[in-house]
Amino acid sequence: MDRKKLFLSALGSVALICSSACFAQDEEGGEASLQKMQTSGAEKEKCYGISKAGRNDCAAADGSHSCAGYAKKDKDGKEWVLLPKGTCERIVGASLEPDI
């Protein structure tokens, strides 16, 4: 096997391992991290439409992804962040309900 084929084979293996790890985290860690965030300290609520791209908490409301940090654009109505209860209502452009 020449060096180029060996390199491409190794690169493909690394990509497969990384994608498998991400899917495993989505299935196991997504719901567990949501529960952890919700039980840490004060009462909190999901606030939709204010997250920055890549800065959302957990899954999108429409099911397009199930992991934190996957928001593709700023202020997407399907993406949310967890805020202390009562804070979302005071933010312009924020909503307690998803915009699906």
N, C-alpha and C positions, 0 to 999 in steps of 0.2 A: 504494500500500500504506500503510495507516495505521500509526501508531507501535506499537500493540499487536501487530499481526501481524509487524512487523519485529523487535520485541523477542523474541517467541516463536520466530521463525525463527532468530535469532542464538543464543538460548539452546539450542535443539535442536541446532544445529550444534556448539556447544561441548561439549554432553553426548556427542554422537557421537564427537567427537575424543578426549575424555578416556577414554571406554570402550574405544575402539580402542587407545589407548596402553597401557591396563592389560592388555588381552588380549595384546598384543605382548610386554609385559614378562613375563607369565605363561609364554608359550611359549618365549621366548628366555632370560630371566633366571633363572627358577626353578631349572633344573638347573645352570646355570653358577654361580649363587651358592652352591648346595649344594656343588658341587665345590670352590669357593674356600674355603668354611668348613672343609671336611674336610681340606684340604691346608695350612691355616694353622697352623703350629706343632705342638703335641703331638697325640697320638692322641686322637680324640674319638668319641663315640657318641651316637645318638639316645636321648633320654630322654622317654618318653611320660607324659602325665597330670599334668604339673606346671606347664604354661604358663598364664599369665594370658590373659584375653580380649584379643585383638589383639596379643599378644606372642609368638606361635609362630614357629618357623623353618620356612620353605618349606611344602611341600604336606601336606595331611592324609592319614593312612594309608588312609582310605576313598575318596580321590579326590574329595571334595566341593569342594576348591579346590586350586590349585597355586601359591599365593603366600604369602609371609611376612606376618604381621599379620592374617590372616583368621579367626583363632579366634573363635568366637562366645561361648564361655563359659569360665570358669576351670576348670582341672583336667580338661579333656576328654581321655579316653583315646585319642582319634584324633590329637590334636595333640602335637607334640614340640618340644623345644629341643635344641640340640647342646651337650653338656657334655664336659669332660675325662673320658677313660676311667676308670671306677671310681667316679665321683661319683654317678651315678644310683642305684646299688645302696644308697647310704647315705641316700637321701631317702625319708621316709615317704610312701607313696602313689604313688611313681614306679615305672615299669616299663620294661624294655628292649624289651618287645613291645607293640604297639598293642592297644587294647581295641576290637575291631571288632564 
